[in-house]
């Protein structure tokens, strides 16, 4: 049965005209070189999915220090910019719109993926649970090094340079990754930030660094018309629950400040990624009401749920992640009611074009124009 949902109709957000309200969420796929250069076939992968209203790239490292996983792309070198430029050209040749997500993993890393095998950095020297993906396999996380106060402005400048490089590559905009317990969130949360300088303690202090990053990116892009941010107020890490003494207070203050800066959108993981929607600690409706720009809902969505949320005024755009791995023509499948293909987890991370840019559409190979 064909769907006429308004979620699948054109919309303009800010000055950005989109074909529909479906967003391809960032998906780490670990297909880049050890130097963080995306492969040639990344252009095919993204262009095959250009029927989305907006594509947000896989998380992209702003600097060598920002790397947390093997074979993830960067945006600090000329070779990386050149490779991304071709990706963008191919997406644009297929009438797509694409933003780059800017990423620093902080403590969610390992010396094996850091320059000179140095320790990862964070707000404070608190070891995360879990393991890091390295080129020689999974390895336990280590205790990070707390950043010195005078190092933090340099990381803000790394974000500024990354934002400028993304602009040089031709992207339609950028998204600041401030979710999933990576560096910016490590400063925001009082479980991972035990600092006693101007970047720790009060909510105002803990937001100081993330907001400085956002302002730097806005400076590069000439305002908020093409800048968004991703947050995950309810995210958890095993052994660190709760992550905040006052999650709603912290994120309410953060969203208030982000709204004042005039960002195009806030991209919110509602609930816990790959798990349940909702949270006892977070009032997502309140966060939506506090933000003046567009609100992108993410996490375990269906077209029916997105349609209901749009009708209720609870969100403006709706991002799908895992569904895009095996369904390059996801929008057409949603429109026609066709079943969705499922990608085995073995294809999610690492490897070449297989399980990445070779998924068929409903009618066979997804034909794209080369950029």
Rosetta blueprint (number, residue, H / E / L):
1 X L
2 X L
3 X L
4 X L
5 X L
6 X H
7 X H
8 X H
9 X L
10 X L
11 X E
12 X E
13 X E
14 X L
15 X L
16 X E
17 X E
18 X E
19 X L
20 X L
21 X L
22 X E
23 X E
24 X E
25 X L
26 X L
27 X L
28 X L
29 X L
30 X L
31 X L
32 X L
33 X L
34 X L
35 X L
36 X L
37 X L
38 X L
39 X L
40 X L
41 X L
42 X H
43 X H
44 X H
45 X H
46 X H
47 X H
48 X H
49 X L
50 X L
51 X L
52 X L
53 X L
54 X E
55 X E
56 X E
57 X E
58 X E
59 X E
60 X E
61 X E
62 X L
63 X L
64 X H
65 X H
66 X H
67 X L
68 X L
69 X L
70 X L
71 X L
72 X L
73 X L
74 X E
75 X L
76 X L
77 X L
78 X H
79 X H
80 X H
81 X H
82 X H
83 X H
84 X H
85 X H
86 X H
87 X H
88 X H
89 X H
90 X H
91 X H
92 X H
93 X H
94 X L
95 X L
96 X L
97 X L
98 X E
99 X E
100 X E
101 X E
102 X E
103 X E
104 X L
105 X L
106 X L
107 X L
108 X L
109 X L
110 X L
111 X H
112 X H
113 X H
114 X L
115 X H
116 X H
117 X H
118 X L
119 X L
120 X L
121 X E
122 X E
123 X L
124 X L
125 X L
126 X L
127 X L
128 X L
129 X L
130 X L
131 X E
132 X E
133 X E
134 X E
135 X L
136 X L
137 X E
138 X E
139 X E
140 X E
141 X L
142 X L
143 X L
144 X L
145 X E
146 X E
147 X L
148 X L
149 X H
150 X H
151 X H
152 X H
153 X H
154 X H
155 X H
156 X H
157 X H
158 X H
159 X H
160 X H
161 X H
162 X H
163 X H
164 X H
165 X H
166 X H
167 X H
168 X H
169 X L
170 X L
171 X L
172 X L
173 X E
174 X E
175 X E
176 X E
177 X E
178 X E
179 X L
180 X L
181 X L
182 X L
183 X H
184 X H
185 X H
186 X H
187 X H
188 X H
189 X L
190 X L
191 X L
192 X L
193 X L
194 X L
195 X L
196 X L
197 X L
198 X L
199 X L
200 X L
201 X L
202 X L
203 X H
204 X H
205 X H
206 X H
207 X H
208 X H
209 X H
210 X H
211 X H
212 X H
213 X H
214 X H
215 X H
216 X H
217 X H
218 X H
219 X H
220 X H
221 X H
222 X L
223 X L
224 X H
225 X H
226 X H
227 X E
228 X E
229 X E
230 X E
231 X E
232 X L
233 X L
234 X L
235 X L
236 X L
237 X L
238 X L
239 X L
240 X L
241 X L
242 X L
243 X L
244 X L
245 X L
246 X L
247 X H
248 X H
249 X H
250 X H
251 X H
252 X H
253 X H
254 X H
255 X H
256 X H
257 X H
258 X H
259 X H
260 X H
261 X L
262 X L
263 X L
264 X L
265 X E
266 X E
267 X E
268 X E
269 X E
270 X L
271 X L
272 X L
273 X L
274 X L
275 X L
276 X L
277 X L
278 X L
279 X L
280 X L
281 X L
282 X L
283 X L
284 X H
285 X H
286 X H
287 X H
288 X H
289 X H
290 X H
291 X L
292 X L
293 X L
294 X E
295 X E
296 X E
297 X E
298 X E
299 X L
300 X L
301 X L
302 X L
303 X H
304 X H
305 X H
306 X H
307 X H
308 X H
309 X H
310 X H
311 X H
312 X L
313 X L
314 X L
315 X L
316 X L
317 X E
318 X E
319 X E
320 X E
321 X L
322 X L
323 X H
324 X H
325 X H
326 X H
327 X L
328 X L
329 X L
330 X H
331 X H
332 X H
333 X H
334 X H
335 X H
336 X H
337 X L
338 X L
339 X L
340 X L
341 X L
342 X L
343 X L
344 X L
345 X H
346 X H
347 X H
348 X L
349 X L
350 X L
351 X L
352 X L
353 X L
354 X L
355 X L
356 X L
357 X L
358 X L
359 X L
360 X L
361 X E
362 X L
363 X L
364 X E
365 X L
366 X L
367 X L
368 X L
369 X L
370 X L
371 X L
